[in-house]
Amino acid sequence: MEKKPTVTIIGAGFAGLAAAALLAKDGCDVTVIEKNEMAGGRARTWQKDGFLFDMGPSWYWMPDVFENYYQIFDKTAADFYELKRLSPSYRIYFGKNDTIDVPATLDDLYALFEKLEPSSSDNLKHFLDQAKYKYDVGMNEYVFKPSHSVMEYFDPRLAVSGIKLQLLGNMRKHVHQLFKNERLRKLLEFPVLFLGATPQNTPALYSLMNYADLVLGTWYPMGGMHKIVTAMQQIAESEGVKFIFDTEVTKIEVKNNLAEYVITDKGNFKSDFVVGNADYQHIDQHLFDQPYRNYSKKYWDERTMAPSCLLFYIGLNKKLDNILHHNLFFDENFDQHAAEIYTDPQWPTKPLFYACCPSVTDPGVAPEGCENLFFLVPLAPDLEDSESKREEYFNLLLNRFKNLTGNDINGNILFKRSYAMNDFIEDYHAFKGNAYGLANTLKQTAFLKPKMKSKVTNFLYTGQLTVPGPGVPPAIISGQVVAKEIKKKLKKA
């Protein structure tokens, strides 16, 4: 019997899980080595006293990406979890008694825009038609490219698409040309917070995220976002993938320009191919010896990173009023907070924040009569992180939450857990403690991102610091792309 090609994957995040299952399906003997106690990377869970917290991603957008992945294995999302569309999708607080509930239907969305800015629904239709074009072209033509070279984009069809995609325009200008109402502008610029740049520095291409948000909708897998991780791990294991947890890779030993051994704190692994799904900068700068690094320390220091964040996971002994599953607090100045992330990095003076209360939708994530709540504040990466600073911001959030929603929770907190830059570094070796990877600026898009290819012949990178970028759907796509690249290499071998 012909020996199966062996593949070692470092990291069990979404990209690593996707690559592992696909490579095993194609006949490889795949082992995934994970530093932490479970799969999922940043999408781990934490349980305490009957509460179940998703520690990372909480927005289920682009359901088509998940379905397309499951269909490769003759599965659907429904085989693993019940998917519920949230309606309203989320609430934005602009001040006390000043909110917008974002509708789940287009007719209601058009009516909302008309109410806030008469005659704006035509502009919204135009905006969303453009966003759909960008989404369709982006998802079919761009994101599945390995981006090894700019030559991949020299295609007449893509040249025409590139003009329509507004790669050289920016989101701020694009939105402000069409809408005058400040609340509608903030609604349309909000997804930029997850892309890691100010609206002024984010290509107008990324209005495709508005299509994902407003048209494709905001969903929730009953049981929690970790249900996606469980589904992908089950698929991988059904294809024969082996997982090794609580094991940290400490070095990649190279011989004759091949990654000969993946060295861990619990033994060494030898394989034909290695995939790096851990933090790219950590692998590049700390696991490889200098001659085999793709980039210099200077290169990494000059990258524009997406934000880190300060998180609080909170167990409450009462139910909340006037709260949806997703809640955005935009009662302070958006541009000032953005400047304190990107222009003049510092702890924000008047931060915008996000509150997620999944127990509003899913009673199973909290004991009866209780509420599962977490707060998130976007922060500049690489800030000094301390318990005293975290506590200062927790008290600030409690006061803002009380004033804006009417919920005084100070006397109802059973427990809380904070999580910020130091934890991202400790748990994930996240460069500068970032939470969302690289900022999606024009200079860090497509072939200008850190390369999948390595100087080492049998090593490839995948995940949020390489193509196509940060976020759960892009990470799954990144795993698909890297698996396809290895399959090409196997055919040539």
C-alpha positions in Angstrom: 0.0 0.0 0.0 1.3 3.4 -0.9 2.3 5.5 2.1 0.1 8.5 2.8 1.7 11.9 2.7 2.0 13.2 6.3 1.0 16.7 7.3 1.5 18.4 10.7 -0.7 21.5 11.4 0.3 23.9 14.1 -2.8 25.3 15.7 -6.5 24.3 15.7 -8.1 27.6 14.8 -10.7 27.7 12.1 -8.1 27.8 9.3 -6.2 24.8 10.8 -9.4 22.8 11.2 -10.5 23.5 7.6 -7.1 22.6 6.2 -6.8 19.5 8.3 -10.2 18.0 7.2 -9.6 18.8 3.5 -6.1 17.4 3.4 -7.3 14.2 5.2 -10.1 13.9 2.7 -7.5 14.1 -0.1 -5.6 11.2 1.4 -3.1 12.7 3.8 -2.3 11.5 7.3 -2.9 14.7 9.3 -2.0 15.6 12.8 -3.0 18.9 14.5 -1.0 20.2 17.4 -2.7 22.7 19.6 -1.2 24.7 22.4 -4.5 25.1 24.3 -6.9 22.6 25.8 -9.4 22.6 23.0 -9.8 23.4 19.3 -11.1 26.7 18.0 -8.2 29.1 18.6 -9.7 32.4 19.7 -13.1 30.7 19.6 -12.6 28.8 22.7 -15.2 28.5 25.5 -15.2 29.1 29.2 -17.6 27.5 31.6 -18.4 28.5 35.2 -21.3 27.7 37.5 -23.7 26.7 34.7 -22.7 29.6 32.4 -21.2 28.9 29.0 -19.2 31.7 27.4 -17.9 32.0 23.8 -14.5 33.7 24.5 -14.0 35.0 21.0 -16.2 35.5 17.9 -19.9 36.2 18.6 -21.2 37.4 15.2 -22.3 34.7 12.7 -22.1 36.5 9.3 -21.7 35.1 5.8 -23.7 31.8 6.3 -22.9 30.9 2.7 -19.2 30.4 3.6 -20.1 27.9 6.3 -22.6 26.0 4.1 -20.2 25.8 1.2 -17.5 24.3 3.5 -19.9 21.8 5.0 -21.1 20.8 1.6 -17.6 19.6 0.6 -18.2 16.8 3.1 -21.9 16.3 2.1 -23.1 18.0 5.3 -25.0 21.2 6.1 -25.0 23.4 9.1 -28.3 21.8 10.2 -26.4 18.5 10.7 -24.6 20.1 13.6 -26.6 23.0 15.0 -29.8 24.9 14.7 -29.1 28.3 13.0 -31.4 31.1 14.1 -31.6 34.5 12.3 -31.7 37.3 14.8 -34.5 39.8 14.3 -33.8 42.6 15.0 -30.2 41.9 14.0 -28.7 44.2 16.6 -29.4 47.4 18.5 -27.3 50.6 18.4 -27.4 53.0 21.3 -26.7 56.6 20.4 -27.7 57.9 23.8 -30.4 57.4 26.5 -33.7 56.7 24.8 -32.0 57.1 21.4 -31.6 53.7 19.7 -31.9 52.0 16.4 -32.9 48.4 16.1 -31.5 47.2 12.8 -34.2 45.2 11.0 -33.7 41.7 9.5 -35.8 42.4 6.4 -34.9 44.7 3.5 -38.4 46.3 3.4 -38.1 47.3 7.1 -34.5 48.5 6.5 -35.7 50.8 3.7 -38.4 52.1 5.9 -35.9 52.8 8.7 -33.7 54.8 6.3 -36.7 56.7 4.9 -37.8 57.6 8.5 -34.3 58.9 9.5 -33.5 60.5 6.1 -36.3 61.1 3.7 -35.6 59.8 0.1 -32.5 57.9 1.3 -33.9 54.4 0.5 -33.0 54.8 -3.2 -29.4 55.6 -2.1 -29.5 52.6 0.2 -30.6 50.3 -2.7 -27.8 51.7 -4.8 -25.3 51.2 -2.0 -26.4 47.6 -1.3 -26.5 46.7 -5.1 -22.8 47.8 -5.2 -22.1 46.0 -2.0 -23.6 42.8 -3.5 -21.4 43.1 -6.6 -18.3 43.5 -4.4 -19.4 40.5 -2.3 -20.1 38.3 -5.2 -16.9 39.2 -7.1 -14.8 39.2 -3.9 -16.0 35.8 -2.8 -15.8 34.2 -6.2 -12.8 35.9 -7.8 -10.5 37.2 -5.0 -10.6 35.4 -1.7 -9.8 32.0 -3.0 -6.5 33.2 -4.6 -3.3 32.3 -2.7 -1.9 35.7 -3.5 1.6 34.5 -4.1 2.1 37.1 -6.7 0.4 40.2 -8.1 0.3 38.3 -11.4 -2.7 36.4 -10.1 -4.7 39.6 -10.4 -3.6 40.4 -14.1 -6.9 39.2 -15.6 -9.0 41.5 -17.8 -12.2 40.5 -15.9 -10.6 41.4 -12.6 -9.3 44.7 -14.0 -12.9 45.7 -14.8 -14.0 44.4 -11.5 -11.3 46.3 -9.7 -12.8 49.6 -10.8 -16.3 48.6 -9.7 -14.9 47.3 -6.4 -13.7 50.8 -5.5 -10.3 49.6 -4.3 -8.9 53.1 -4.3 -11.8 54.9 -2.6 -12.4 54.8 1.1 -15.4 53.8 3.2 -15.8 57.2 4.8 -16.1 59.0 1.5 -18.3 56.3 0.0 -20.8 56.4 2.8 -20.8 60.2 3.3 -21.5 60.8 -0.4 -24.7 58.8 -0.2 -26.1 59.6 3.3 -26.3 62.8 5.4 -27.9 61.4 8.6 -25.1 60.8 11.2 -26.8 57.8 12.7 -27.2 56.1 9.4 -23.5 56.9 8.6 -22.5 55.3 11.9 -24.6 52.2 11.2 -22.9 51.7 7.8 -19.4 52.4 9.1 -19.7 50.1 12.1 -18.4 46.9 10.4 -15.1 48.8 9.9 -14.4 48.3 13.6 -14.0 44.6 12.9 -11.7 45.2 9.9 -9.1 47.0 11.9 -8.8 50.5 10.4 -10.6 53.9 10.4 -13.3 54.4 7.7 -10.9 56.9 6.1 -8.3 54.2 5.6 -10.5 51.2 4.8 -11.0 50.6 1.0 -14.6 51.2 -0.1 -14.4 47.5 -1.3 -15.3 46.6 2.2 -18.8 47.8 1.9 -19.2 44.1 1.0 -19.4 43.7 4.8 -22.6 45.8 4.8 -24.1 43.4 2.3 -23.1 40.5 4.6 -24.6 42.4 7.6 -27.8 44.0 6.2 -28.8 41.5 3.5 -27.4 38.1 4.4 -28.2 38.8 8.0 -26.9 38.1 11.5 -27.4 34.6 12.7 -26.7 32.5 15.9 -26.0 28.8 16.2 -28.1 27.6 19.1 -25.7 26.4 21.8 -23.1 29.0 21.0 -20.5 29.9 18.4 -18.3 27.0 19.6 -20.8 24.7 17.9 -19.0 25.7 14.6 -15.7 24.5 16.1 -17.3 21.3 17.3 -18.8 20.7 13.8 -15.4 21.3 12.1 -13.6 19.1 14.6 -16.1 16.3 14.1 -15.7 16.5 10.3 -11.9 16.4 10.6 -11.9 13.5 13.0 -14.4 11.6 10.7 -11.8 12.0 7.9 -9.1 10.6 10.2 -7.4 13.7 11.6 -5.6 13.3 14.9 -5.6 16.1 17.5 -3.0 16.6 20.2 -4.0 19.3 22.7 -2.1 21.1 25.6 1.1 20.8 23.5 3.2 23.8 22.5 5.4 24.0 19.5 8.8 25.4 20.5 10.8 25.2 17.3 10.7 24.2 13.7 13.9 22.4 12.7 14.9 22.9 9.1 17.3 20.7 7.1 18.0 21.0 3.4 15.4 23.8 3.3 12.7 21.4 4.5 10.9 21.6 7.8 12.2 18.3 9.1 10.9 18.3 12.7 8.2 20.2 14.5 9.6 20.3 18.0 7.2 20.5 21.0 7.3 20.5 24.8 6.1 16.9 24.6 8.1 15.4 21.7 9.0 15.9 18.1 6.9 15.4 14.9 8.3 14.6 11.5 6.1 15.0 8.4 6.2 15.7 4.7 4.4 19.0 5.0 3.8 21.5 7.8 1.1 24.2 8.0 1.4 27.1 10.4 -2.0 28.2 11.8 -0.6 29.7 15.0 0.2 33.4 15.0 2.2 34.1 11.8 4.6 36.6 13.5 5.3 34.2 16.3 6.1 31.3 13.9 8.2 33.5 11.6 10.2 35.3 14.3 10.4 32.7 17.1 10.0 29.2 15.8 12.2 29.5 12.7 15.9 30.3 12.8 16.8 33.6 11.1 17.7 32.3 7.6 14.2 30.8 7.2 12.2 33.7 8.3 10.0 35.4 5.7 10.2 38.8 7.2 12.4 41.0 9.4 11.6 42.4 12.9 11.3 45.8 11.2 8.7 44.5 8.8 6.5 43.3 11.6 6.9 46.4 13.6 5.8 48.5 10.6 2.5 46.5 10.1 -0.7 48.2 10.9 -2.4 45.9 13.3 -6.2 45.5 13.9 -7.3 46.3 17.4 -6.9 44.3 20.5 -9.8 44.4 22.9 -10.7 44.4 26.6 -13.4 41.7 27.4 -15.4 41.0 30.5 -17.3 37.7 30.8 -20.1 38.3 33.4 -22.5 36.0 35.1 -25.7 37.8 36.4 -28.2 36.4 38.8 -31.1 38.3 37.2 -32.6 38.9 33.7 -32.0 42.1 31.9 -34.5 44.6 30.4 -34.2 46.5 27.1 -31.4 44.5 25.8 -31.0 42.5 22.5 -28.5 39.7 21.8 -26.1 42.2 20.1 -25.8 45.8 21.4 -23.5 48.5 20.1 -22.9 51.6 22.2 -22.1 54.5 20.0 -23.0 57.3 22.4 -19.5 58.7 22.3 -17.4 60.1 19.4 -16.5 57.4 16.9 -13.6 59.3 15.3 -12.0 60.1 18.7 -12.1 56.4 19.7 -10.7 55.4 16.3 -7.9 57.9 16.6 -7.0 56.5 20.0 -6.6 53.1 18.4 -4.8 54.0 15.2 -3.4 57.5 15.2 -2.4 58.1 18.8 -2.5 54.7 20.5 -3.7 55.0 24.1 -6.4 53.7 26.4 -9.6 55.4 25.1 -10.9 58.4 27.0 -14.6 57.8 26.0 -14.7 54.4 24.4 -17.4 52.9 22.2 -18.2 49.4 23.3 -20.2 46.3 22.5 -22.4 44.1 24.8 -23.4 40.6 23.9 -26.2 38.8 25.8 -26.6 35.4 24.1 -29.0 34.2 26.8 -31.6 36.5 25.3 -31.7 34.1 22.3 -30.4 30.9 23.9 -31.5 30.1 27.5 -29.1 27.2 27.5 -26.0 29.3 28.0 -27.0 30.5 31.5 -28.9 29.0 34.5 -32.6 29.7 34.8 -33.3 33.3 35.8 -29.8 34.4 35.0 -28.1 36.2 32.2 -24.9 35.6 30.2 -23.3 38.9 29.4 -20.0 40.1 28.0 -18.6 43.5 27.3 -16.0 44.3 24.6 -14.0 47.5 24.2 -11.8 47.8 21.0 -8.3 48.9 22.0 -5.0 49.8 20.3 -2.7 46.8 20.4 0.5 46.8 22.5 -0.8 49.0 25.3 0.3 48.5 28.9 -2.2 46.1 30.4 -2.9 46.0 34.2 -5.6 44.8 36.5 -6.1 48.3 37.8 -6.7 49.6 34.3 -9.1 46.8 33.6 -11.1 47.5 36.8 -11.2 51.2 35.9 -12.8 50.4 32.6 -15.2 47.9 34.1 -16.6 50.5 36.4 -16.9 52.9 33.5 -18.8 50.3 31.4 -21.1 49.5 34.3 -22.1 53.2 34.6 -22.6 53.7 30.9 -24.6 50.4 30.7 -26.8 51.6 33.5 -27.4 55.1 32.2 -28.1 53.9 28.6 -30.2 50.8 29.2 -31.6 51.3 32.7 -30.0 48.1 33.9 -28.1 48.5 37.2 -26.2 45.2 37.4 -23.6 46.1 40.0 -25.3 44.2 42.8 -26.2 41.2 40.6 -22.8 40.0 39.4 -22.1 36.5 40.4 -18.6 36.6 38.9 -16.6 38.3 36.2 -13.5 37.4 34.2 -11.5 40.0 32.3 -9.4 39.3 29.2 -7.1 41.7 27.3 -3.7 42.1 25.6 -1.6 40.1 28.1 -4.1 37.2 27.8 -4.0 37.2 24.0 -0.2 37.1 24.1 -0.2 34.3 26.8 -2.8 32.1 25.1 -2.2 32.7 21.4 1.2 34.4 21.1 -0.8 37.2 19.5 1.6 39.8 18.1 1.3 43.0 20.2 -1.7 41.4 21.9 -3.9 41.9 18.9 -7.3 40.3 18.7 -8.2 40.7 15.0 -5.0 40.3 13.0 -3.9 42.8 10.5 -5.8 45.9 9.6 -7.5 45.7 6.2 -5.8 48.8 4.7 -5.1 49.1 1.0 -1.4 48.4 1.6 -2.3 45.2 3.5 -4.9 43.7 1.1 -4.6 40.6 -1.1 -1.0 40.0 -2.3 0.3 42.8 0.0 -0.5 40.7 3.1 2.1 38.4 4.6 2.6 35.5 2.2 1.3 32.0 2.6 4.5 30.7 1.0 7.5 30.2 3.2 11.2 30.2 2.4 11.0 26.6 3.6 9.8 24.4 0.7 7.4 22.2 2.6 5.9 24.9 4.9 2.9 27.1 4.3 1.1 29.7 6.5 -2.7 30.0 7.0 -5.0 32.0 9.3 -5.9 35.6 10.0 -2.5 37.2 9.4 -2.3 36.0 5.8 -4.8 35.8 3.0 -7.7 36.5 2.8 -7.7 38.1 6.2 -9.3 38.2 9.7 -12.7 36.9 10.7 -14.2 33.4 11.0 -15.4 33.0 7.3 -12.0 34.3 5.9 -10.1 32.0 8.2 -12.2 29.0 6.9 -11.4 30.1 3.4 -7.7 30.5 4.3 -7.7 26.9 5.4 -9.3 25.8 2.1 -6.7 27.8 0.1 -3.7 26.3 1.9 -5.1 22.8 1.5 -5.4 23.3 -2.2 -1.8 24.6 -2.4 -0.5 21.5 -0.7 -2.5 19.3 -3.0 -0.8 21.0 -5.9 2.6 20.4 -4.4 1.7 16.7 -3.8 0.8 16.3 -7.4 4.2 17.7 -8.5 6.1 15.5 -6.0 
